[in-house]
């Protein structure tokens, strides 16, 4: 059913008959599928490459972790989780999913994205306009920092930190003083792409989750244009999704040394290592 619906939508053959066929095909699927198909269709029309995935390996992931931030460094995963009174930052063994170190964020804060910078780990909170700086080795907090508006996610390009705030804009942050230096609007087919969430720097591009979407945007950091769409619909068996609307795809990590790409979601029991292939629907 998934392949048939994607074929109809991505080729732009949306006659009334085809629309009815797609609706029938989507009836047993989760509501987010229509949005995925719409994005795939828009990307195809705009000449934006669409990528499918191959699962290379599946690793255990804490199903109680409401994942907000994720990165890979020196053989370990670092993860931040959200929700007031449940937010923490943790160092995780990749193979087993076991938490090796953990710092619990004070209960009034909703934890968000994290990123490493030299010997530090920098974090965000959602609506409090405050973040934290930790010692990367011990996860002990060292100081706070402040920003205007919401904090969603962080990554870095080796020169600057890059921050999302739930809009179509990315903020570039000086890692020395944690002051904003500029903003970049992200566009798909000439239109702003809102709800940018978890971020990762991969081979000179910014990979971004989009809140409540089963796909990842590949973004040109120079002009903000989406250069590719990674369609991850179906990567997790629906029976393993958490109850409620928030068990969504969120969390990207990249092992640059071994060229490994990892993805997971909020309250997902699995973290996936994936390999990308150009979709035959391009």
Short mmCIF file of the C-alpha atoms (twelve columns), coordinates in Angstrom:
data_MODEL
# 
_entry.id   MODEL 
# 
loop_
_atom_site.group_PDB 
_atom_site.id 
_atom_site.type_symbol 
_atom_site.label_atom_id 
_atom_site.label_alt_id 
_atom_site.label_comp_id 
_atom_site.label_asym_id 
_atom_site.label_seq_id 
_atom_site.Cartn_x 
_atom_site.Cartn_y 
_atom_site.Cartn_z 
_atom_site.pdbx_PDB_model_num 
ATOM 1   C CA . UNK A 1   0.000   0.000  0.000   1 
ATOM 2   C CA . UNK A 2   2.776   2.436  0.880   1 
ATOM 3   C CA . UNK A 3   4.560   1.961  -2.447  1 
ATOM 4   C CA . UNK A 4   1.331   2.359  -4.421  1 
ATOM 5   C CA . UNK A 5   0.350   5.568  -2.666  1 
ATOM 6   C CA . UNK A 6   3.812   7.069  -3.017  1 
ATOM 7   C CA . UNK A 7   3.857   6.225  -6.713  1 
ATOM 8   C CA . UNK A 8   0.534   7.969  -7.308  1 
ATOM 9   C CA . UNK A 9   1.415   11.082 -5.343  1 
ATOM 10  C CA . UNK A 10  5.060   11.525 -6.286  1 
ATOM 11  C CA . UNK A 11  4.318   11.398 -10.011 1 
ATOM 12  C CA . UNK A 12  1.765   14.178 -9.618  1 
ATOM 13  C CA . UNK A 13  -1.040  12.118 -11.165 1 
ATOM 14  C CA . UNK A 14  -3.677  13.362 -8.783  1 
ATOM 15  C CA . UNK A 15  -6.857  12.843 -10.768 1 
ATOM 16  C CA . UNK A 16  -10.063 12.488 -8.764  1 
ATOM 17  C CA . UNK A 17  -9.840  8.732  -9.243  1 
ATOM 18  C CA . UNK A 18  -6.263  8.643  -7.979  1 
ATOM 19  C CA . UNK A 19  -7.091  10.807 -4.966  1 
ATOM 20  C CA . UNK A 20  -9.806  8.336  -3.995  1 
ATOM 21  C CA . UNK A 21  -7.360  5.460  -4.450  1 
ATOM 22  C CA . UNK A 22  -4.796  7.156  -2.222  1 
ATOM 23  C CA . UNK A 23  -7.418  7.827  0.435   1 
ATOM 24  C CA . UNK A 24  -8.403  4.172  0.451   1 
ATOM 25  C CA . UNK A 25  -4.782  3.096  0.681   1 
ATOM 26  C CA . UNK A 26  -4.167  5.449  3.595   1 
ATOM 27  C CA . UNK A 27  -7.205  4.448  5.650   1 
ATOM 28  C CA . UNK A 28  -5.363  1.982  7.924   1 
ATOM 29  C CA . UNK A 29  -2.238  4.152  8.186   1 
ATOM 30  C CA . UNK A 30  -1.288  6.823  10.705  1 
ATOM 31  C CA . UNK A 31  -2.444  10.408 9.892   1 
ATOM 32  C CA . UNK A 32  1.109   11.621 9.275   1 
ATOM 33  C CA . UNK A 33  1.279   9.573  6.072   1 
ATOM 34  C CA . UNK A 34  -0.662  12.169 4.041   1 
ATOM 35  C CA . UNK A 35  1.811   14.843 5.095   1 
ATOM 36  C CA . UNK A 36  4.746   12.628 4.100   1 
ATOM 37  C CA . UNK A 37  3.206   11.999 0.671   1 
ATOM 38  C CA . UNK A 38  2.570   15.713 0.190   1 
ATOM 39  C CA . UNK A 39  6.181   16.596 0.977   1 
ATOM 40  C CA . UNK A 40  7.513   13.841 -1.287  1 
ATOM 41  C CA . UNK A 41  5.291   15.131 -4.097  1 
ATOM 42  C CA . UNK A 42  6.366   18.751 -3.558  1 
ATOM 43  C CA . UNK A 43  10.020  17.747 -3.450  1 
ATOM 44  C CA . UNK A 44  9.701   15.718 -6.656  1 
ATOM 45  C CA . UNK A 45  7.975   18.588 -8.472  1 
ATOM 46  C CA . UNK A 46  10.706  20.983 -7.366  1 
ATOM 47  C CA . UNK A 47  13.457  18.621 -8.477  1 
ATOM 48  C CA . UNK A 48  14.581  18.041 -4.884  1 
ATOM 49  C CA . UNK A 49  16.021  14.519 -4.551  1 
ATOM 50  C CA . UNK A 50  14.115  12.105 -2.317  1 
ATOM 51  C CA . UNK A 51  16.061  9.424  -0.451  1 
ATOM 52  C CA . UNK A 52  14.891  6.085  0.866   1 
ATOM 53  C CA . UNK A 53  16.603  4.216  3.684   1 
ATOM 54  C CA . UNK A 54  18.098  0.842  4.385   1 
ATOM 55  C CA . UNK A 55  18.430  -0.298 8.002   1 
ATOM 56  C CA . UNK A 56  22.029  -1.379 8.613   1 
ATOM 57  C CA . UNK A 57  21.627  -2.163 12.299  1 
ATOM 58  C CA . UNK A 58  19.025  -1.740 15.046  1 
ATOM 59  C CA . UNK A 59  20.184  -0.867 18.550  1 
ATOM 60  C CA . UNK A 60  18.180  -0.831 21.781  1 
ATOM 61  C CA . UNK A 61  16.900  2.581  22.881  1 
ATOM 62  C CA . UNK A 62  15.305  3.544  26.180  1 
ATOM 63  C CA . UNK A 63  11.538  3.683  25.484  1 
ATOM 64  C CA . UNK A 64  11.081  6.076  28.416  1 
ATOM 65  C CA . UNK A 65  13.411  8.624  26.788  1 
ATOM 66  C CA . UNK A 66  11.459  11.554 25.327  1 
ATOM 67  C CA . UNK A 67  14.304  12.312 22.930  1 
ATOM 68  C CA . UNK A 68  15.014  15.975 22.242  1 
ATOM 69  C CA . UNK A 69  18.729  16.014 21.412  1 
ATOM 70  C CA . UNK A 70  21.221  13.433 20.163  1 
ATOM 71  C CA . UNK A 71  24.824  13.284 18.992  1 
ATOM 72  C CA . UNK A 72  27.598  10.694 18.660  1 
ATOM 73  C CA . UNK A 73  31.118  11.278 19.938  1 
ATOM 74  C CA . UNK A 74  34.105  8.991  20.517  1 
ATOM 75  C CA . UNK A 75  32.107  5.779  20.557  1 
ATOM 76  C CA . UNK A 76  29.189  6.977  22.673  1 
ATOM 77  C CA . UNK A 77  25.797  8.550  22.194  1 
ATOM 78  C CA . UNK A 78  24.842  11.676 24.109  1 
ATOM 79  C CA . UNK A 79  21.112  12.220 24.485  1 
ATOM 80  C CA . UNK A 80  18.851  14.810 26.077  1 
ATOM 81  C CA . UNK A 81  15.270  14.140 27.066  1 
ATOM 82  C CA . UNK A 82  12.324  16.451 27.619  1 
ATOM 83  C CA . UNK A 83  9.221   17.023 29.766  1 
ATOM 84  C CA . UNK A 84  9.196   18.950 33.027  1 
ATOM 85  C CA . UNK A 85  10.508  16.913 35.988  1 
ATOM 86  C CA . UNK A 86  11.686  14.187 33.600  1 
ATOM 87  C CA . UNK A 87  14.387  15.955 31.583  1 
ATOM 88  C CA . UNK A 88  17.960  14.723 31.692  1 
ATOM 89  C CA . UNK A 89  21.205  14.574 29.766  1 
ATOM 90  C CA . UNK A 90  22.870  11.196 29.437  1 
ATOM 91  C CA . UNK A 91  25.866  9.409  27.999  1 
ATOM 92  C CA . UNK A 92  24.760  6.111  26.472  1 
ATOM 93  C CA . UNK A 93  26.497  2.922  25.357  1 
ATOM 94  C CA . UNK A 94  25.516  2.469  21.701  1 
ATOM 95  C CA . UNK A 95  25.503  -1.323 21.586  1 
ATOM 96  C CA . UNK A 96  23.421  -1.944 24.702  1 
ATOM 97  C CA . UNK A 97  21.531  1.320  25.139  1 
ATOM 98  C CA . UNK A 98  22.726  1.385  28.752  1 
ATOM 99  C CA . UNK A 99  22.951  4.804  30.399  1 
ATOM 100 C CA . UNK A 100 26.532  5.326  31.612  1 
ATOM 101 C CA . UNK A 101 26.217  8.860  33.025  1 
ATOM 102 C CA . UNK A 102 23.234  11.085 33.653  1 
ATOM 103 C CA . UNK A 103 22.449  14.560 34.890  1 
ATOM 104 C CA . UNK A 104 18.865  15.395 35.818  1 
ATOM 105 C CA . UNK A 105 17.771  18.859 34.692  1 
ATOM 106 C CA . UNK A 106 15.991  20.858 37.449  1 
ATOM 107 C CA . UNK A 107 12.295  19.998 37.393  1 
ATOM 108 C CA . UNK A 108 11.021  23.400 36.268  1 
ATOM 109 C CA . UNK A 109 12.805  23.054 32.918  1 
ATOM 110 C CA . UNK A 110 11.776  21.158 29.790  1 
ATOM 111 C CA . UNK A 111 15.041  19.878 28.322  1 
ATOM 112 C CA . UNK A 112 15.732  20.300 24.623  1 
ATOM 113 C CA . UNK A 113 18.692  20.007 22.233  1 
ATOM 114 C CA . UNK A 114 22.362  19.436 23.037  1 
ATOM 115 C CA . UNK A 115 25.694  19.740 21.242  1 
ATOM 116 C CA . UNK A 116 29.350  19.243 22.088  1 
ATOM 117 C CA . UNK A 117 31.891  22.032 21.782  1 
ATOM 118 C CA . UNK A 118 35.484  21.120 22.678  1 
ATOM 119 C CA . UNK A 119 35.382  20.073 26.347  1 
ATOM 120 C CA . UNK A 120 31.858  21.393 26.888  1 
ATOM 121 C CA . UNK A 121 28.321  20.221 26.292  1 
ATOM 122 C CA . UNK A 122 25.789  22.973 25.575  1 
ATOM 123 C CA . UNK A 123 22.059  22.460 26.129  1 
ATOM 124 C CA . UNK A 124 18.739  24.215 25.574  1 
ATOM 125 C CA . UNK A 125 15.403  24.313 27.343  1 
ATOM 126 C CA . UNK A 126 12.086  24.792 25.600  1 
ATOM 127 C CA . UNK A 127 10.334  27.976 26.779  1 
ATOM 128 C CA . UNK A 128 12.483  29.142 29.692  1 
ATOM 129 C CA . UNK A 129 14.958  31.102 27.520  1 
ATOM 130 C CA . UNK A 130 17.816  29.523 29.444  1 
ATOM 131 C CA . UNK A 131 20.376  26.903 28.521  1 
ATOM 132 C CA . UNK A 132 23.180  25.171 30.383  1 
ATOM 133 C CA . UNK A 133 26.858  24.532 29.802  1 
ATOM 134 C CA . UNK A 134 28.255  21.254 31.155  1 
ATOM 135 C CA . UNK A 135 31.648  19.673 31.452  1 
ATOM 136 C CA . UNK A 136 31.527  17.047 28.710  1 
ATOM 137 C CA . UNK A 137 33.561  14.483 30.644  1 
ATOM 138 C CA . UNK A 138 31.562  14.603 33.885  1 
ATOM 139 C CA . UNK A 139 28.194  16.100 32.798  1 
ATOM 140 C CA . UNK A 140 28.487  18.505 35.717  1 
ATOM 141 C CA . UNK A 141 26.825  21.885 35.072  1 
ATOM 142 C CA . UNK A 142 29.153  24.867 34.894  1 
ATOM 143 C CA . UNK A 143 26.963  27.834 34.013  1 
ATOM 144 C CA . UNK A 144 23.775  29.049 32.377  1 
ATOM 145 C CA . UNK A 145 23.313  31.017 29.163  1 
ATOM 146 C CA . UNK A 146 20.337  32.887 27.767  1 
ATOM 147 C CA . UNK A 147 18.572  33.392 24.433  1 
ATOM 148 C CA . UNK A 148 15.276  34.901 23.296  1 
ATOM 149 C CA . UNK A 149 12.328  32.691 22.401  1 
ATOM 150 C CA . UNK A 150 12.100  28.919 22.339  1 
ATOM 151 C CA . UNK A 151 14.966  26.456 22.191  1 
ATOM 152 C CA . UNK A 152 14.505  23.257 20.162  1 
ATOM 153 C CA . UNK A 153 17.797  21.793 18.919  1 
ATOM 154 C CA . UNK A 154 21.532  22.305 18.486  1 
ATOM 155 C CA . UNK A 155 24.346  21.124 16.246  1 
ATOM 156 C CA . UNK A 156 27.697  22.586 15.161  1 
ATOM 157 C CA . UNK A 157 29.775  22.900 12.009  1 
ATOM 158 C CA . UNK A 158 33.196  23.131 13.666  1 
ATOM 159 C CA . UNK A 159 33.041  26.931 13.721  1 
ATOM 160 C CA . UNK A 160 29.611  27.878 15.069  1 
ATOM 161 C CA . UNK A 161 26.724  26.353 16.936  1 
ATOM 162 C CA . UNK A 162 23.481  26.066 14.966  1 
ATOM 163 C CA . UNK A 163 20.149  26.279 16.776  1 
ATOM 164 C CA . UNK A 164 16.527  25.642 15.815  1 
ATOM 165 C CA . UNK A 165 13.587  27.264 17.584  1 
ATOM 166 C CA . UNK A 166 10.559  25.570 16.000  1 
ATOM 167 C CA . UNK A 167 10.270  28.081 13.170  1 
ATOM 168 C CA . UNK A 168 11.726  28.002 9.651   1 
ATOM 169 C CA . UNK A 169 14.806  29.882 10.871  1 
ATOM 170 C CA . UNK A 170 18.127  28.563 12.087  1 
ATOM 171 C CA . UNK A 171 20.253  30.654 14.415  1 
ATOM 172 C CA . UNK A 172 24.047  30.673 14.289  1 
ATOM 173 C CA . UNK A 173 25.685  31.036 17.697  1 
ATOM 174 C CA . UNK A 174 29.236  32.064 18.587  1 
ATOM 175 C CA . UNK A 175 30.477  29.116 20.702  1 
ATOM 176 C CA . UNK A 176 32.794  31.285 22.749  1 
ATOM 177 C CA . UNK A 177 30.275  33.778 24.145  1 
ATOM 178 C CA . UNK A 178 27.039  32.006 23.085  1 
ATOM 179 C CA . UNK A 179 25.723  35.120 21.335  1 
ATOM 180 C CA . UNK A 180 23.703  34.912 18.139  1 
ATOM 181 C CA . UNK A 181 25.563  36.044 15.015  1 
ATOM 182 C CA . UNK A 182 23.004  35.546 12.235  1 
ATOM 183 C CA . UNK A 183 19.870  33.718 11.097  1 
ATOM 184 C CA . UNK A 184 19.108  31.597 8.067   1 
ATOM 185 C CA . UNK A 185 15.629  30.911 6.700   1 
ATOM 186 C CA . UNK A 186 15.105  27.352 5.484   1 
ATOM 187 C CA . UNK A 187 12.965  26.944 2.378   1 
ATOM 188 C CA . UNK A 188 11.500  24.037 0.430   1 
ATOM 189 C CA . UNK A 189 10.349  24.818 -3.099  1 
ATOM 190 C CA . UNK A 190 10.711  28.516 -2.316  1 
ATOM 191 C CA . UNK A 191 8.505   28.423 0.780   1 
ATOM 192 C CA . UNK A 192 9.611   28.606 4.442   1 
ATOM 193 C CA . UNK A 193 9.822   25.196 6.109   1 
ATOM 194 C CA . UNK A 194 8.620   25.573 9.737   1 
ATOM 195 C CA . UNK A 195 8.847   23.220 12.728  1 
ATOM 196 C CA . UNK A 196 12.549  22.479 12.294  1 
ATOM 197 C CA . UNK A 197 13.524  20.296 15.201  1 
ATOM 198 C CA . UNK A 198 16.526  18.072 16.008  1 
ATOM 199 C CA . UNK A 199 19.643  18.909 13.982  1 
ATOM 200 C CA . UNK A 200 22.851  17.215 12.865  1 
ATOM 201 C CA . UNK A 201 25.792  18.370 10.769  1 
ATOM 202 C CA . UNK A 202 26.497  15.717 8.115   1 
ATOM 203 C CA . UNK A 203 29.125  16.120 5.388   1 
ATOM 204 C CA . UNK A 204 28.681  19.870 5.046   1 
ATOM 205 C CA . UNK A 205 24.890  19.820 5.244   1 
ATOM 206 C CA . UNK A 206 22.424  20.361 8.063   1 
ATOM 207 C CA . UNK A 207 20.056  17.447 8.603   1 
ATOM 208 C CA . UNK A 208 16.851  18.467 10.371  1 
ATOM 209 C CA . UNK A 209 13.909  16.580 11.775  1 
ATOM 210 C CA . UNK A 210 10.616  18.329 11.147  1 
ATOM 211 C CA . UNK A 211 8.234   18.070 14.080  1 
ATOM 212 C CA . UNK A 212 5.508   15.448 13.527  1 
ATOM 213 C CA . UNK A 213 6.935   14.422 10.148  1 
ATOM 214 C CA . UNK A 214 8.501   11.082 9.236   1 
ATOM 215 C CA . UNK A 215 11.183  12.661 7.097   1 
ATOM 216 C CA . UNK A 216 14.418  14.580 7.442   1 
ATOM 217 C CA . UNK A 217 15.353  17.713 5.494   1 
ATOM 218 C CA . UNK A 218 18.854  18.062 4.079   1 
ATOM 219 C CA . UNK A 219 19.666  21.780 4.173   1 
ATOM 220 C CA . UNK A 220 22.310  23.850 2.389   1 
ATOM 221 C CA . UNK A 221 23.879  25.952 5.187   1 
ATOM 222 C CA . UNK A 222 24.794  28.673 2.706   1 
ATOM 223 C CA . UNK A 223 21.386  29.568 1.311   1 
ATOM 224 C CA . UNK A 224 18.930  27.606 3.485   1 
ATOM 225 C CA . UNK A 225 17.465  25.643 0.595   1 
ATOM 226 C CA . UNK A 226 16.379  22.062 1.170   1 
ATOM 227 C CA . UNK A 227 18.613  19.949 -1.060  1 
ATOM 228 C CA . UNK A 228 17.058  16.584 -0.266  1 
ATOM 229 C CA . UNK A 229 14.290  14.793 1.605   1 
ATOM 230 C CA . UNK A 230 14.964  11.559 3.513   1 
ATOM 231 C CA . UNK A 231 11.721  9.600  3.670   1 
ATOM 232 C CA . UNK A 232 11.717  7.493  6.854   1 
ATOM 233 C CA . UNK A 233 8.068   6.533  6.794   1 
ATOM 234 C CA . UNK A 234 7.692   2.969  8.080   1 
ATOM 235 C CA . UNK A 235 11.099  2.703  9.749   1 
ATOM 236 C CA . UNK A 236 9.465   1.778  13.073  1 
ATOM 237 C CA . UNK A 237 6.701   -0.772 13.269  1 
ATOM 238 C CA . UNK A 238 3.524   1.130  14.270  1 
ATOM 239 C CA . UNK A 239 2.952   -1.381 17.070  1 
ATOM 240 C CA . UNK A 240 6.121   -0.035 18.732  1 
ATOM 241 C CA . UNK A 241 5.012   3.605  18.679  1 
ATOM 242 C CA . UNK A 242 4.126   5.144  22.019  1 
ATOM 243 C CA . UNK A 243 0.485   5.958  22.673  1 
ATOM 244 C CA . UNK A 244 -0.548  9.521  21.914  1 
ATOM 245 C CA . UNK A 245 0.613   11.993 19.287  1 
ATOM 246 C CA . UNK A 246 4.123   12.707 20.574  1 
ATOM 247 C CA . UNK A 247 5.981   9.468  19.833  1 
ATOM 248 C CA . UNK A 248 7.454   10.985 16.689  1 
ATOM 249 C CA . UNK A 249 10.700  10.692 14.778  1 
ATOM 250 C CA . UNK A 250 13.239  12.934 16.524  1 
ATOM 251 C CA . UNK A 251 16.940  12.391 16.945  1 
ATOM 252 C CA . UNK A 252 19.798  12.327 14.421  1 
ATOM 253 C CA . UNK A 253 23.407  11.427 15.170  1 
ATOM 254 C CA . UNK A 254 26.375  11.019 12.824  1 
ATOM 255 C CA . UNK A 255 29.626  9.140  13.285  1 
ATOM 256 C CA . UNK A 256 31.875  11.024 10.870  1 
ATOM 257 C CA . UNK A 257 34.854  8.736  11.397  1 
ATOM 258 C CA . UNK A 258 32.964  5.626  10.254  1 
ATOM 259 C CA . UNK A 259 30.311  7.381  8.145   1 
ATOM 260 C CA . UNK A 260 27.396  6.024  10.162  1 
ATOM 261 C CA . UNK A 261 24.030  7.763  10.405  1 
ATOM 262 C CA . UNK A 262 21.686  7.072  13.332  1 
ATOM 263 C CA . UNK A 263 18.044  8.028  13.866  1 
ATOM 264 C CA . UNK A 264 15.473  7.441  16.589  1 
ATOM 265 C CA . UNK A 265 12.318  8.983  18.032  1 
ATOM 266 C CA . UNK A 266 10.587  10.050 21.207  1 
ATOM 267 C CA . UNK A 267 9.885   7.008  23.390  1 
ATOM 268 C CA . UNK A 268 11.046  4.680  20.629  1 
ATOM 269 C CA . UNK A 269 12.460  1.304  21.733  1 
ATOM 270 C CA . UNK A 270 14.974  1.292  18.870  1 
ATOM 271 C CA . UNK A 271 17.748  3.453  17.469  1 
ATOM 272 C CA . UNK A 272 18.504  2.715  13.815  1 
ATOM 273 C CA . UNK A 273 21.725  2.926  11.852  1 
ATOM 274 C CA . UNK A 274 20.637  3.646  8.285   1 
ATOM 275 C CA . UNK A 275 22.086  3.937  4.813   1 
ATOM 276 C CA . UNK A 276 20.517  6.248  2.234   1 
ATOM 277 C CA . UNK A 277 19.644  5.522  -1.399  1 
ATOM 278 C CA . UNK A 278 18.102  7.762  -4.032  1 
ATOM 279 C CA . UNK A 279 14.429  6.905  -4.297  1 
ATOM 280 C CA . UNK A 280 13.187  5.388  -7.530  1 
ATOM 281 C CA . UNK A 281 10.364  7.964  -7.308  1 
ATOM 282 C CA . UNK A 282 12.726  10.815 -8.253  1 
# 
